[in-house]
C-alpha cells in the first residue's frame, strides 16, 4: 500500500502526483458559463493560430471604476494564456503573476 493510499484511508487530503489533464478540468469547476467560455475559447483559437483550446476557466472578476474586468485561465495544446476582458487581450501566463 502506497503512502498516498494510507493517507487517503486516514481521511487526509491527498494531492495527486500527476496533474489533471486539461480536458478533464471542467468537471471540477463549480461555476461555469458555457457561452462566455465558448467566446473566450474562440478568441484564443483565432489569436493563437494553430493552438487548440483544451480548458477555459474564469479565475476572477473585478469592477474598476464601474467597468467589469474578467480574468480567464486558458490552456491550449501548446501553451497556457491569461485572457483579460474589457478590451480582450491574451498574455502568456509566464509573463504575469497569478491573480
N, C-alpha and C positions, 0 to 999 in steps of 0.2 A: 504494500500500500504506500503510495507516494505521500509526501508531506502535505501537498495540496488536498488530497483526499481526506487525510486525517483532520486538517483544519476545517474543511467543509462539514465533516461529520460532527465536529465540536461546535458548530454554529458560528465559526469565524468567517470573516469576509475573505474571499479568495480572488486575487487578481490573476486572470489567465496569462500564461506565458506568451501566447501568440495574440497579436491584435485581431479584433473582429474584422472580417472582410468588409470593405466599404459598402458593397451592395447589400449587406445584412444590417447595417447600422440603423436604417429607417425603422426597423422593427422595434427599436428601443427608444424612439423619440416619443415623448408624451404628448406634445402639442405639434400638430402638423397642419400646414396649409398647402394642399396639393397644387392649387392654382399658382400661388407665389413660387413654390418650389419649381414648378414647370417653367415659369418665366425666367427665374434665375438660371436654371439648367440650360435653357435655350440661349440665353445671353452668353454664358461661358462657352458653350459649344461654337457659337459664332465667332467670339473674340479669340478663343484659344483653338485655332484651327487644328484639326487632326486629333483633338482630345475628346474622349467620350466621358460624360459625367457619370459617376457611379453613386455619388451620395451628395445630397444638399441638406444643410441643416441651419435653421435660423439660430444664431447664437445670442443676439442681443438686439434690443430696440431702445432707442433713446430719443427724447424730444429736446431739440436745441433751438431756442428762440422761436418756438412754435412749429418747427419743421421736424417731421419724424424721419429718423435715420435707422436703417436696419443693417446689421452685420450678419453675413452668411458665411458659413464654412463649406466650401465646395471641394470635393475630392474627385479627380478625374483618373483615367487610367495611366496618366503620365505625371501629374503634378497635383498640388493642393493650393487652393486660392482662397483669399478673403474677398468677398464681394460686398461693397458698401453702397447702399442705395441712397436715393435722393441725389440724382445725377450719378447713376450707377457706374461704378468703377471696379475693376478687379485688380488685385495685388497679390503677388506670391506670398504665401504665409510666412516664409522665412525672412521677409523684409519688414515685418511689423511685429510688435509684441502682441500676445493674445489679449483680447478684450476682457 
